[in-house]
Amino acid sequence: SQITIVQQRLTVLTGQSVTAADLFLNFISPDGSLYPALPLDIGGGDPALVPVNMLVIPDEPWFTVGRELFLVKQWTEFRFAFSTMQIVIKSINSVLDIEGAIETSGYFKSGPEFLFEVLSYFTKIGQGLFTTDALYDTTFNVIKCASQVTVEVSNRLIILLNSITI
């Protein structure tokens, strides 16, 4: 997304990492209203984790362990986000593979309901909210909804879902 590009360029120029919340960006909600970007809290309030927000890490040995723990936590969160993205793409493909109608279970979800769940997931990713706490439930909703779509989706939704997976 454009936010990610701006964040990366600012990190290179200033030597400090920035988030959408640091830039005081506003997002547009589905109803058209603006709301502020939420701060990304990788540390989750853990005082043992010392954020690394500069390209050059200062020589402060008393923070070394905390910085290392933070980087491990950050890597874990990135890895989780990439894993959920693979799962969401597979869920999209499973819905796109439905031809006609398949045997239904007790629950049914429509193509637009599935698209809503997918868009909720990618909205969080676009906002930079990629932590386990932010993505777990949203990813679960995509998986659950995909399993409940039992009828081939419309051509309009096929185009929209294909545009996500490309």
PLY file of the C-alpha trace (Angstrom):
ply
format ascii 1.0
element vertex 166
property float x
property float y
property float z
element edge 165
property int vertex1
property int vertex2
end_header
0.00 0.00 0.00
1.03 3.62 -0.34
1.33 3.96 3.43
3.97 1.23 3.52
5.96 2.93 0.75
5.88 6.26 2.62
6.86 4.56 5.88
9.81 2.80 4.26
11.06 5.98 2.60
10.76 7.97 5.82
12.68 5.25 7.67
15.51 5.51 5.16
15.52 9.32 5.21
15.20 9.85 8.96
16.76 6.69 10.36
13.66 6.01 12.47
10.74 3.72 11.77
7.32 5.33 11.65
3.80 3.97 11.64
0.61 5.36 10.17
-0.33 6.55 13.67
3.02 8.37 13.97
2.15 10.21 10.75
-1.33 11.10 12.10
-2.98 9.53 9.05
-6.71 9.09 8.79
-8.45 6.18 7.12
-11.82 6.11 5.42
-14.32 3.74 7.00
-16.83 1.72 4.96
-19.46 4.36 5.71
-17.21 7.16 4.39
-16.26 8.74 7.70
-12.64 9.38 8.69
-10.96 7.78 11.67
-7.36 8.00 12.91
-4.85 5.23 12.28
-4.44 3.02 15.31
-0.97 2.74 16.84
0.91 -0.50 16.24
2.02 -2.01 19.54
4.30 -4.93 18.76
5.56 -5.06 22.32
2.05 -5.41 23.67
2.96 -3.33 26.70
5.73 -5.73 27.78
8.37 -3.55 29.52
11.06 -6.17 28.79
10.80 -5.41 25.07
12.76 -2.33 23.99
11.62 -1.11 20.55
14.26 -0.68 17.89
13.16 2.42 16.01
16.43 3.52 14.46
18.57 2.17 11.67
21.72 2.41 13.77
21.30 0.84 17.19
22.99 2.93 19.92
25.64 1.29 22.06
23.60 0.85 25.23
24.42 -2.61 26.62
21.69 -2.42 29.27
19.08 -2.45 26.47
20.66 -5.20 24.34
18.52 -8.08 25.60
15.32 -6.01 25.44
16.08 -4.98 21.85
16.82 -8.56 20.85
13.56 -9.72 22.43
11.70 -6.96 20.59
13.23 -7.92 17.24
12.29 -11.57 17.79
8.73 -10.54 18.69
8.57 -8.26 15.64
9.82 -11.05 13.36
7.22 -13.42 14.88
4.45 -10.91 14.17
5.63 -10.38 10.57
5.79 -14.15 10.04
2.28 -14.55 11.45
0.96 -11.83 9.13
2.55 -13.48 6.07
1.14 -16.86 7.11
-2.36 -15.44 7.50
-2.07 -13.82 4.08
-1.32 -17.22 2.54
-4.32 -18.69 4.33
-6.62 -15.87 3.17
-5.44 -16.28 -0.45
-6.12 -20.05 -0.23
-9.57 -19.30 1.17
-10.26 -16.93 -1.72
-9.13 -19.57 -4.21
-11.35 -22.19 -2.57
-14.37 -19.91 -2.99
-13.41 -19.11 -6.58
-13.16 -22.85 -7.33
-16.83 -23.44 -6.50
-18.84 -24.20 -9.63
-22.62 -24.24 -9.42
-23.63 -25.35 -5.95
-22.10 -27.83 -3.56
-23.72 -29.69 -0.70
-24.59 -27.27 2.04
-24.04 -27.64 5.72
-26.35 -26.08 8.28
-24.76 -22.68 7.71
-24.66 -20.63 4.53
-22.73 -17.50 3.62
-23.09 -15.56 0.41
-20.31 -14.30 -1.83
-20.77 -10.68 -0.66
-20.53 -11.79 2.98
-17.27 -13.57 2.17
-15.97 -10.50 0.32
-16.78 -8.39 3.39
-14.63 -10.67 5.58
-11.77 -10.59 3.05
-11.94 -6.79 2.86
-11.93 -6.56 6.67
-8.72 -8.58 6.69
-6.99 -6.51 4.02
-8.19 -3.27 5.63
-6.27 -4.23 8.77
-3.20 -5.16 6.74
-3.46 -1.84 4.86
-3.63 0.03 8.14
-0.42 -1.63 9.26
-2.20 -3.66 11.94
-0.43 -6.95 11.40
-0.04 -8.25 14.95
-1.40 -11.60 16.06
-4.00 -9.84 18.19
-5.23 -7.76 15.24
-5.32 -10.54 12.63
-6.24 -13.75 14.43
-10.01 -13.27 14.64
-10.22 -11.60 11.24
-8.35 -14.49 9.58
-10.52 -17.01 11.40
-13.64 -15.24 10.10
-12.34 -15.47 6.52
-11.64 -19.20 6.89
-15.00 -19.89 8.51
-16.91 -17.84 5.96
-15.10 -19.49 3.03
-16.18 -22.91 4.27
-19.79 -21.73 4.40
-19.93 -20.39 0.83
-21.59 -23.19 -1.12
-22.77 -21.44 -4.26
-20.67 -20.11 -7.12
-20.07 -16.39 -6.68
-21.12 -13.80 -9.26
-18.83 -12.59 -12.03
-18.48 -9.24 -10.28
-17.15 -10.94 -7.15
-14.91 -13.20 -9.22
-13.28 -10.11 -10.72
-12.87 -8.47 -7.29
-11.49 -11.60 -5.63
-9.16 -12.33 -8.56
-7.80 -8.79 -8.31
-6.78 -9.51 -4.72
-4.99 -12.76 -5.50
-2.95 -11.44 -8.43
0 1
1 2
2 3
3 4
4 5
5 6
6 7
7 8
8 9
9 10
10 11
11 12
12 13
13 14
14 15
15 16
16 17
17 18
18 19
19 20
20 21
21 22
22 23
23 24
24 25
25 26
26 27
27 28
28 29
29 30
30 31
31 32
32 33
33 34
34 35
35 36
36 37
37 38
38 39
39 40
40 41
41 42
42 43
43 44
44 45
45 46
46 47
47 48
48 49
49 50
50 51
51 52
52 53
53 54
54 55
55 56
56 57
57 58
58 59
59 60
60 61
61 62
62 63
63 64
64 65
65 66
66 67
67 68
68 69
69 70
70 71
71 72
72 73
73 74
74 75
75 76
76 77
77 78
78 79
79 80
80 81
81 82
82 83
83 84
84 85
85 86
86 87
87 88
88 89
89 90
90 91
91 92
92 93
93 94
94 95
95 96
96 97
97 98
98 99
99 100
100 101
101 102
102 103
103 104
104 105
105 106
106 107
107 108
108 109
109 110
110 111
111 112
112 113
113 114
114 115
115 116
116 117
117 118
118 119
119 120
120 121
121 122
122 123
123 124
124 125
125 126
126 127
127 128
128 129
129 130
130 131
131 132
132 133
133 134
134 135
135 136
136 137
137 138
138 139
139 140
140 141
141 142
142 143
143 144
144 145
145 146
146 147
147 148
148 149
149 150
150 151
151 152
152 153
153 154
154 155
155 156
156 157
157 158
158 159
159 160
160 161
161 162
162 163
163 164
164 165
